């Protein structure tokens, strides 16, 4: 399951883990004008961890999901 919310400075997609236990914490993806952040609460550390991706990195990740093992460089627009 996921939700989509449009806030003042970002669109936020929240991914909710469903199914058999053990379930993982929700993942929040914040889409800003210049970057994307991925956040997830870590109960072992009692803090929210954040990774920031540029749109180029996000595009590379999207391409990597459908490619075999190897090293790649996508042409930049």
Z-matrix of the N, CA and C atoms (Angstrom, degrees):
N
C 1 1.447
C 2 1.521 1 108.77
N 3 1.309 2 116.65 1 148.97
C 4 1.459 3 120.38 2 175.46
C 5 1.512 4 109.91 3 -147.55
N 6 1.325 5 114.25 4 158.55
C 7 1.465 6 120.75 5 175.70
C 8 1.520 7 108.40 6 -124.54
N 9 1.331 8 116.16 7 156.26
C 10 1.463 9 122.87 8 176.11
C 11 1.524 10 107.08 9 -130.15
N 12 1.336 11 116.07 10 128.22
C 13 1.463 12 121.48 11 177.20
C 14 1.523 13 108.33 12 -131.59
N 15 1.310 14 116.11 13 140.68
C 16 1.461 15 121.54 14 176.81
C 17 1.523 16 107.79 15 -107.19
N 18 1.325 17 115.19 16 114.85
C 19 1.462 18 121.41 17 179.61
C 20 1.521 19 109.16 18 -105.57
N 21 1.325 20 116.03 19 -178.79
C 22 1.464 21 121.21 20 -176.56
C 23 1.523 22 112.55 21 -57.08
N 24 1.342 23 117.83 22 -48.58
C 25 1.460 24 120.71 23 -173.35
C 26 1.519 25 114.38 24 -112.75
N 27 1.339 26 118.53 25 1.73
C 28 1.462 27 120.09 26 -177.59
C 29 1.517 28 110.47 27 -160.18
N 30 1.332 29 114.68 28 158.15
C 31 1.462 30 121.48 29 165.79
C 32 1.518 31 106.12 30 -99.67
N 33 1.326 32 116.85 31 137.73
C 34 1.455 33 120.98 32 -175.44
C 35 1.526 34 109.13 33 -121.78
N 36 1.351 35 115.15 34 122.70
C 37 1.453 36 121.98 35 174.19
C 38 1.523 37 106.66 36 -107.95
N 39 1.327 38 117.31 37 126.60
C 40 1.455 39 121.82 38 178.58
C 41 1.525 40 108.33 39 -114.18
N 42 1.346 41 115.74 40 124.33
C 43 1.457 42 122.16 41 178.91
C 44 1.524 43 108.28 42 -98.91
N 45 1.322 44 116.43 43 123.59
C 46 1.462 45 121.90 44 -178.00
C 47 1.524 46 108.16 45 -108.43
N 48 1.337 47 116.91 46 123.65
C 49 1.459 48 121.86 47 178.91
C 50 1.522 49 109.03 48 -72.73
N 51 1.325 50 116.52 49 127.84
C 52 1.463 51 121.98 50 178.97
C 53 1.520 52 108.92 51 -126.54
N 54 1.296 53 116.59 52 154.63
C 55 1.453 54 120.15 53 175.99
C 56 1.511 55 111.39 54 121.20
N 57 1.326 56 114.57 55 -155.55
C 58 1.465 57 120.90 56 -176.65
C 59 1.529 58 110.70 57 -70.71
N 60 1.331 59 114.95 58 145.64
C 61 1.472 60 121.03 59 176.75
C 62 1.525 61 108.66 60 -69.57
N 63 1.301 62 121.33 61 153.15
C 64 1.458 63 125.57 62 4.03
C 65 1.527 64 111.37 63 -82.66
N 66 1.309 65 115.22 64 138.16
C 67 1.456 66 121.38 65 179.54
C 68 1.524 67 109.80 66 -94.79
N 69 1.315 68 116.13 67 150.26
C 70 1.464 69 122.51 68 176.76
C 71 1.522 70 109.41 69 -91.63
N 72 1.317 71 116.21 70 159.38
C 73 1.468 72 121.71 71 176.92
C 74 1.530 73 110.12 72 -65.34
N 75 1.337 74 116.54 73 155.41
C 76 1.464 75 121.42 74 176.86
C 77 1.525 76 110.26 75 -58.53
N 78 1.325 77 115.99 76 149.46
C 79 1.462 78 122.90 77 175.42
C 80 1.526 79 107.34 78 -113.69
N 81 1.340 80 116.78 79 125.28
C 82 1.464 81 121.68 80 177.82
C 83 1.521 82 108.97 81 -106.62
N 84 1.319 83 116.15 82 126.58
C 85 1.468 84 122.70 83 178.38
C 86 1.516 85 106.87 84 -112.10
N 87 1.333 86 116.18 85 115.13
C 88 1.466 87 122.93 86 -178.62
C 89 1.521 88 108.82 87 -103.06
N 90 1.323 89 117.06 88 120.39
C 91 1.458 90 121.96 89 -177.30
C 92 1.520 91 108.22 90 -106.26
N 93 1.333 92 115.39 91 109.19
C 94 1.457 93 122.62 92 179.52
C 95 1.531 94 109.45 93 -101.44
N 96 1.321 95 117.69 94 -179.48
C 97 1.466 96 122.06 95 178.33
C 98 1.523 97 112.64 96 -65.61
N 99 1.346 98 117.62 97 -31.09
C 100 1.463 99 120.34 98 -171.73
C 101 1.526 100 114.88 99 -120.91
N 102 1.335 101 118.34 100 -3.78
C 103 1.460 102 120.22 101 -178.62
C 104 1.521 103 110.13 102 -164.78
N 105 1.322 104 114.87 103 174.11
C 106 1.458 105 122.70 104 176.21
C 107 1.524 106 106.95 105 -129.41
N 108 1.336 107 117.03 106 132.70
C 109 1.452 108 119.85 107 174.71
C 110 1.522 109 109.03 108 -112.78
N 111 1.332 110 114.95 109 144.96
C 112 1.453 111 122.75 110 176.51
C 113 1.520 112 106.22 111 -118.95
N 114 1.326 113 117.36 112 124.28
C 115 1.460 114 121.76 113 -175.99
C 116 1.526 115 110.35 114 -126.70
N 117 1.334 116 114.96 115 141.89
C 118 1.463 117 120.63 116 174.97
C 119 1.522 118 108.65 117 -149.21
N 120 1.318 119 116.06 118 135.29
C 121 1.465 120 121.81 119 177.86
C 122 1.516 121 109.21 120 -72.90
N 123 1.336 122 116.97 121 133.57
C 124 1.467 123 123.36 122 176.58
C 125 1.525 124 107.92 123 -109.07
N 126 1.339 125 118.06 124 104.51
C 127 1.464 126 120.21 125 -177.14
C 128 1.527 127 113.14 126 -66.06
N 129 1.324 128 118.56 127 -25.19
C 130 1.465 129 120.68 128 178.41
C 131 1.524 130 111.28 129 -67.87
N 132 1.317 131 117.06 130 -35.26
C 133 1.465 132 121.92 131 179.97
C 134 1.521 133 112.19 132 -99.38
N 135 1.330 134 116.34 133 -9.54
C 136 1.458 135 123.14 134 -176.95
C 137 1.528 136 111.64 135 54.91
N 138 1.340 137 115.16 136 46.55
C 139 1.461 138 120.84 137 177.12
C 140 1.518 139 109.84 138 -153.27
N 141 1.322 140 115.15 139 159.65
C 142 1.453 141 121.46 140 176.65
C 143 1.522 142 108.73 141 -91.94
N 144 1.336 143 115.55 142 127.39
C 145 1.460 144 121.26 143 178.69
C 146 1.524 145 108.86 144 -94.67
N 147 1.334 146 116.80 145 142.14
C 148 1.461 147 121.44 146 -176.36
C 149 1.524 148 109.97 147 -131.20
N 150 1.325 149 115.57 148 136.04
C 151 1.460 150 123.65 149 172.50
C 152 1.520 151 106.71 150 -120.73
N 153 1.344 152 117.09 151 132.12
C 154 1.463 153 121.86 152 178.83
C 155 1.524 154 108.99 153 -109.50
N 156 1.327 155 115.99 154 128.53
C 157 1.464 156 122.70 155 179.80
C 158 1.523 157 110.07 156 -119.32
N 159 1.332 158 115.66 157 139.29
C 160 1.463 159 119.14 158 169.90
C 161 1.532 160 107.45 159 -75.71
N 162 1.318 161 116.94 160 167.08
C 163 1.460 162 119.43 161 177.76
C 164 1.525 163 111.06 162 -66.55
N 165 1.349 164 118.25 163 -29.95
C 166 1.465 165 120.68 164 175.08
C 167 1.523 166 110.46 165 -64.87
N 168 1.335 167 117.40 166 -42.86
C 169 1.457 168 120.45 167 178.02
C 170 1.527 169 110.89 168 -64.57
N 171 1.315 170 116.97 169 -39.49
C 172 1.459 171 120.84 170 178.70
C 173 1.530 172 110.52 171 -64.02
N 174 1.306 173 116.91 172 -41.61
C 175 1.470 174 121.16 173 177.86
C 176 1.521 175 110.46 174 -63.11
N 177 1.351 176 116.97 175 -41.89
C 178 1.462 177 120.93 176 178.09
C 179 1.528 178 111.06 177 -64.12
N 180 1.318 179 117.13 178 -39.71
C 181 1.463 180 120.96 179 177.47
C 182 1.522 181 110.47 180 -62.32
N 183 1.313 182 116.71 181 -43.67
C 184 1.463 183 120.53 182 178.71
C 185 1.528 184 110.33 183 -59.29
N 186 1.320 185 117.74 184 -44.84
C 187 1.462 186 121.56 185 179.56
C 188 1.527 187 110.94 186 -65.85
N 189 1.338 188 117.05 187 -38.81
C 190 1.465 189 121.61 188 -176.32
C 191 1.526 190 112.03 189 -64.48
N 192 1.312 191 117.36 190 -27.23
C 193 1.463 192 119.83 191 -178.83
C 194 1.521 193 112.65 192 -63.66
N 195 1.332 194 117.71 193 -19.82
C 196 1.463 195 121.79 194 -176.11
C 197 1.526 196 113.67 195 -117.63
N 198 1.328 197 118.54 196 15.55
C 199 1.458 198 121.56 197 -177.73
C 200 1.521 199 110.81 198 -118.04
N 201 1.351 200 117.35 199 151.90
C 202 1.460 201 119.79 200 176.09
C 203 1.529 202 110.92 201 -75.13
N 204 1.320 203 116.03 202 173.07
C 205 1.460 204 122.10 203 179.10
C 206 1.526 205 110.30 204 -54.56
N 207 1.333 206 117.29 205 140.51
C 208 1.457 207 121.35 206 179.66
C 209 1.502 208 111.07 207 154.76
N 210 1.330 209 116.41 208 -175.48
C 211 1.453 210 123.33 209 177.75
C 212 1.521 211 108.08 210 -115.81
N 213 1.314 212 115.76 211 132.78
C 214 1.460 213 120.78 212 -173.80
C 215 1.523 214 110.86 213 -135.23
N 216 1.329 215 116.44 214 153.46
C 217 1.456 216 122.39 215 169.72
C 218 1.531 217 106.32 216 -134.99
N 219 1.309 218 116.09 217 118.83
C 220 1.455 219 120.78 218 179.03
C 221 1.520 220 109.42 219 -86.42
N 222 1.326 221 118.22 220 144.43
C 223 1.468 222 119.51 221 176.28
C 224 1.520 223 110.59 222 -65.01
N 225 1.311 224 116.46 223 138.21
C 226 1.475 225 122.33 224 178.86
C 227 1.517 226 108.99 225 -86.03
N 228 1.323 227 115.69 226 145.29
C 229 1.474 228 120.03 227 179.36
C 230 1.492 229 110.33 228 -88.25
